[in-house]
Amino acid sequence: MAVLEILTYPDERLKQEATPVGAIDDEVRTFIADLEETMDAGPGGVGIAAPQVGRFQRIVIVDCSKTRKPVPNHGRLFLINPEITQWDGMVVGREGCMSVPDYTGNVIRAEAVTLKALDLDGNEQEYHCEGFEARAIQHEMDHLDGMLFLDRLVSRRNDLFKRKVYQKK
């Protein structure tokens, strides 16, 4: 396994749309293991998407189980070709990103989402996620469409904040 380099804003590759994963083979599983190691080596992030390391496939890892408000959550999710099928409610919340290490910002997201995705064995799974986990999934899935939280700020003037210190593990 390897820790991969994280692309950071304003790298234009972060605007690139990811393509669906075809076969989930050993090469894809090895990449996902590297992506997981990269997330775990980072400064306390709860998710990572393949485009953040320059691989433009629809792969996301999210794990909110170690946050201050871990309930409810599904533990570590490996989401391949994820698709949100339902949204409920809207709420403003503060977000940060490993690809935008110097800033955080207020973003409107759905309070709850239902999604389907393939797991590491290629089986379709369905998840209903709420609260912070729903926010994290929406944030990571935005990377698959070439979007950053900066693109969803409530207001560029009032809702973008210089990060004082990036949380270290």
PADREN-969047 format. One line per field, with one value per residue: residue in three letters; x, y, z of N, C-alpha, C in turn. Coordinates in steps of 0.1 Angstrom, whole numbers, always signed. Example, Ala and Ser with C-alpha at 12.3 -4.5 7.8 and 13.67 -1.06 7.14 Angstrom:
BEGIN
rest = c(ALA:SER) .
n_u = c(+132:+128) .
n_v = c(-57:-22) .
n_w = c(+78:+71) .
ca_u = c(+123:+137) .
ca_v = c(-45:-11) .
ca_w = c(+78:+71) .
c_u = c(+132:+129) .
c_v = c(-33:+0) .
c_w = c(+78:+79) .
This chain:
BEGIN
rest = c(MET:ALA:VAL:LEU:GLU:ILE:LEU:THR:TYR:PRO:ASP:GLU:ARG:LEU:LYS:GLN:GLU:ALA:THR:PRO:VAL:GLY:ALA:ILE:ASP:ASP:GLU:VAL:ARG:THR:PHE:ILE:ALA:ASP:LEU:GLU:GLU:THR:MET:ASP:ALA:GLY:PRO:GLY:GLY:VAL:GLY:ILE:ALA:ALA:PRO:GLN:VAL:GLY:ARG:PHE:GLN:ARG:ILE:VAL:ILE:VAL:ASP:CYS:SER:LYS:THR:ARG:LYS:PRO:VAL:PRO:ASN:HIS:GLY:ARG:LEU:PHE:LEU:ILE:ASN:PRO:GLU:ILE:THR:GLN:TRP:ASP:GLY:MET:VAL:VAL:GLY:ARG:GLU:GLY:CYS:MET:SER:VAL:PRO:ASP:TYR:THR:GLY:ASN:VAL:ILE:ARG:ALA:GLU:ALA:VAL:THR:LEU:LYS:ALA:LEU:ASP:LEU:ASP:GLY:ASN:GLU:GLN:GLU:TYR:HIS:CYS:GLU:GLY:PHE:GLU:ALA:ARG:ALA:ILE:GLN:HIS:GLU:MET:ASP:HIS:LEU:ASP:GLY:MET:LEU:PHE:LEU:ASP:ARG:LEU:VAL:SER:ARG:ARG:ASN:ASP:LEU:PHE:LYS:ARG:LYS:VAL:TYR:GLN:LYS:LYS) .
n_u = c(+8:+3:+8:-9:-4:-22:-42:-44:-64:-55:-56:-64:-72:-89:-114:-123:-145:-154:-153:-175:-167:-157:-151:-146:-117:-86:-67:-82:-91:-66:-59:-79:-72:-48:-59:-75:-54:-42:-62:-63:-38:-39:-49:-70:-93:-126:-133:-126:-121:-115:-108:-94:-68:-59:-71:-96:-121:-152:-151:-153:-145:-158:-159:-173:-171:-153:-157:-167:-194:-205:-229:-258:-241:-225:-201:-170:-173:-171:-175:-185:-191:-212:-246:-269:-302:-323:-331:-335:-347:-328:-298:-275:-240:-206:-177:-147:-117:-94:-83:-85:-68:-64:-87:-122:-157:-192:-218:-247:-265:-283:-301:-305:-298:-304:-287:-273:-247:-219:-202:-170:-169:-184:-212:-244:-253:-275:-279:-291:-285:-278:-275:-241:-228:-243:-237:-209:-208:-221:-204:-180:-189:-194:-168:-165:-179:-164:-165:-159:-162:-160:-174:-200:-205:-224:-222:-196:-185:-192:-191:-167:-138:-106:-86:-74:-57:-49:-64:-45:-37) .
n_v = c(-12:+24:+58:+83:+112:+141:+161:+197:+226:+253:+233:+223:+197:+189:+197:+179:+155:+123:+89:+60:+30:+1:-31:-45:-53:-69:-48:-25:-28:-27:-1:+11:+4:+18:+44:+44:+42:+67:+85:+78:+86:+113:+146:+140:+138:+128:+115:+106:+110:+94:+112:+132:+123:+122:+102:+94:+80:+68:+65:+64:+69:+69:+77:+82:+74:+81:+107:+136:+136:+108:+93:+90:+65:+45:+33:+25:+32:+20:+32:+25:+37:+54:+66:+91:+86:+97:+127:+146:+173:+204:+219:+242:+239:+237:+231:+214:+205:+182:+188:+215:+229:+253:+266:+268:+264:+275:+255:+245:+216:+185:+171:+144:+115:+90:+64:+44:+21:+2:-23:-35:-60:-59:-60:-45:-21:-4:+26:+45:+77:+101:+134:+144:+123:+121:+146:+144:+123:+136:+157:+143:+129:+151:+156:+137:+147:+168:+190:+213:+221:+248:+256:+255:+273:+292:+320:+337:+359:+360:+334:+320:+309:+315:+288:+282:+263:+232:+203:+179:+144) .
n_w = c(+0:-4:+3:-13:-34:-26:-46:-47:-45:-65:-85:-117:-124:-104:-112:-130:-143:-130:-142:-144:-126:-141:-141:-109:-100:-90:-93:-90:-64:-51:-56:-41:-15:-13:-15:+9:+28:+23:+31:+58:+66:+65:+78:+97:+82:+71:+48:+14:-21:-52:-74:-60:-57:-82:-98:-119:-114:-102:-72:-37:-3:+29:+64:+93:+119:+139:+147:+166:+168:+162:+158:+139:+120:+94:+98:+82:+49:+17:-14:-45:-77:-67:-62:-54:-44:-31:-14:+16:+34:+42:+53:+67:+70:+83:+63:+54:+35:+23:-1:-2:+18:+33:+39:+52:+49:+48:+38:+20:+24:+19:+47:+50:+31:+7:-8:-34:-41:-53:-35:-22:-33:-55:-52:-51:-28:-5:+13:+40:+51:+76:+90:+99:+85:+61:+51:+47:+28:+6:+1:-6:-29:-46:-55:-74:-95:-103:-85:-58:-23:-23:-45:-37:-17:+6:+6:-10:+1:+28:+39:+37:+53:+66:+75:+107:+120:+106:+116:+133:+135) .
ca_u = c(+0:+10:+1:-9:-4:-35:-43:-49:-69:-64:-52:-75:-77:-100:-126:-125:-156:-149:-161:-178:-158:-162:-149:-139:-107:-75:-60:-91:-90:-53:-60:-88:-64:-40:-68:-78:-42:-40:-72:-59:-25:-42:-51:-83:-105:-136:-136:-117:-126:-105:-102:-85:-54:-57:-77:-109:-131:-162:-148:-154:-144:-163:-159:-176:-172:-144:-159:-173:-208:-205:-241:-257:-232:-224:-187:-162:-180:-164:-186:-181:-202:-224:-257:-279:-315:-333:-326:-345:-343:-317:-292:-262:-229:-192:-170:-133:-114:-79:-78:-85:-63:-63:-100:-134:-168:-206:-224:-261:-266:-294:-299:-305:-297:-304:-279:-269:-234:-213:-192:-157:-172:-193:-226:-251:-258:-283:-277:-298:-275:-283:-265:-228:-225:-249:-230:-196:-210:-224:-191:-171:-195:-192:-155:-167:-185:-155:-169:-154:-171:-159:-184:-213:-206:-236:-218:-182:-180:-194:-191:-154:-130:-92:-84:-64:-48:-55:-63:-36:-41) .
ca_v = c(+0:+36:+71:+90:+127:+148:+173:+208:+238:+255:+223:+222:+184:+188:+201:+169:+146:+109:+79:+48:+19:-11:-43:-44:-63:-67:-35:-15:-31:-22:+14:+15:+2:+30:+55:+43:+46:+81:+91:+76:+93:+127:+153:+138:+138:+117:+110:+109:+106:+91:+123:+140:+118:+121:+90:+99:+70:+71:+58:+73:+63:+78:+70:+92:+67:+86:+121:+140:+132:+97:+86:+76:+63:+31:+29:+28:+29:+20:+34:+25:+42:+58:+75:+95:+83:+105:+138:+151:+185:+212:+225:+248:+234:+241:+220:+216:+195:+180:+194:+229:+228:+265:+272:+261:+273:+271:+249:+239:+202:+177:+166:+130:+110:+76:+62:+31:+20:-11:-25:-40:-73:-56:-61:-33:-18:+8:+32:+58:+84:+113:+143:+146:+113:+125:+157:+139:+116:+145:+164:+134:+127:+163:+154:+128:+156:+180:+201:+214:+228:+262:+258:+255:+282:+300:+333:+338:+370:+358:+321:+313:+312:+310:+278:+286:+252:+220:+193:+168:+132) .
ca_w = c(+0:-5:+6:-26:-33:-27:-54:-40:-52:-77:-96:-126:-124:-94:-119:-140:-139:-129:-150:-136:-125:-148:-133:-96:-100:-80:-95:-84:-49:-46:-56:-30:-3:-13:-12:+23:+35:+21:+39:+72:+69:+64:+90:+104:+73:+72:+35:+3:-34:-61:-81:-51:-59:-97:-105:-122:-113:-92:-60:-25:+10:+40:+77:+103:+132:+149:+148:+179:+168:+153:+156:+134:+109:+90:+99:+70:+37:+4:-23:-59:-85:-58:-67:-45:-50:-24:-5:+25:+42:+39:+64:+64:+79:+79:+57:+50:+25:+22:-13:+1:+32:+40:+41:+55:+45:+50:+26:+22:+20:+24:+60:+49:+18:+4:-19:-37:-46:-53:-24:-28:-40:-67:-48:-49:-15:-3:+26:+44:+59:+81:+97:+94:+75:+49:+46:+42:+15:-5:-1:-14:-42:-54:-61:-86:-106:-105:-77:-45:-14:-27:-56:-31:-6:+7:+1:-10:+9:+43:+43:+35:+64:+66:+85:+117:+121:+101:+127:+131:+143) .
c_u = c(+9:+2:+3:-9:-18:-34:-49:-53:-57:-61:-65:-80:-88:-114:-131:-136:-150:-158:-164:-167:-164:-161:-141:-129:-96:-68:-69:-90:-77:-53:-68:-81:-54:-47:-71:-66:-39:-49:-67:-46:-27:-45:-65:-95:-114:-139:-126:-123:-114:-99:-93:-70:-51:-62:-91:-119:-140:-161:-147:-152:-149:-163:-161:-176:-163:-146:-166:-187:-210:-218:-251:-247:-231:-210:-180:-170:-171:-174:-181:-193:-214:-233:-267:-293:-326:-326:-338:-339:-331:-311:-278:-252:-216:-185:-156:-130:-99:-74:-79:-81:-63:-76:-111:-145:-182:-212:-238:-260:-279:-291:-298:-305:-299:-296:-277:-255:-229:-203:-179:-158:-181:-207:-232:-256:-266:-281:-286:-289:-281:-272:-252:-224:-231:-242:-216:-198:-213:-212:-182:-176:-194:-178:-156:-173:-176:-159:-162:-164:-171:-170:-198:-214:-219:-233:-202:-177:-181:-192:-178:-145:-116:-91:-72:-53:-55:-53:-54:-40:-32) .
c_v = c(+12:+48:+79:+105:+132:+160:+184:+219:+248:+245:+221:+207:+181:+191:+190:+159:+131:+100:+67:+38:+7:-23:-39:-55:-61:-53:-24:-16:-26:-7:+18:+14:+14:+43:+56:+47:+61:+89:+90:+84:+109:+133:+152:+139:+126:+110:+114:+103:+104:+103:+132:+135:+115:+109:+93:+88:+73:+62:+68:+64:+73:+70:+81:+86:+73:+101:+123:+136:+120:+90:+95:+76:+48:+26:+33:+23:+30:+20:+35:+28:+46:+67:+78:+93:+92:+115:+142:+162:+192:+218:+231:+242:+238:+229:+224:+205:+194:+186:+210:+231:+241:+272:+263:+270:+267:+267:+244:+225:+196:+171:+151:+126:+95:+74:+47:+31:+5:-12:-31:-53:-71:-58:-47:-32:-6:+13:+44:+65:+97:+121:+144:+135:+116:+136:+153:+131:+126:+153:+155:+131:+139:+162:+146:+136:+168:+192:+201:+222:+243:+266:+259:+264:+290:+314:+333:+349:+367:+344:+313:+318:+306:+300:+283:+276:+240:+210:+182:+156:+131) .
c_w = c(+0:-2:-7:-24:-35:-36:-46:-49:-53:-88:-104:-127:-115:-101:-129:-134:-140:-137:-141:-137:-133:-139:-120:-95:-90:-81:-89:-69:-43:-46:-44:-17:-2:-9:+3:+31:+34:+30:+54:+76:+69:+78:+96:+95:+75:+59:+25:-10:-43:-69:-73:-52:-74:-104:-107:-125:-102:-80:-48:-13:+20:+53:+88:+117:+143:+151:+162:+180:+158:+150:+149:+123:+106:+91:+86:+58:+25:-7:-37:-68:-77:-66:-57:-51:-43:-15:+4:+33:+37:+52:+60:+75:+74:+74:+54:+41:+25:+9:-13:+15:+39:+43:+46:+50:+48:+37:+29:+17:+25:+38:+60:+34:+18:-8:-22:-43:-46:-41:-31:-35:-52:-64:-46:-35:-15:+11:+28:+54:+63:+87:+90:+84:+62:+43:+40:+29:+4:-9:-10:-28:-51:-61:-74:-98:-108:-97:-64:-36:-17:-37:-50:-19:-6:+2:+1:-1:+24:+48:+40:+46:+63:+78:+94:+117:+115:+112:+124:+140:+155) .
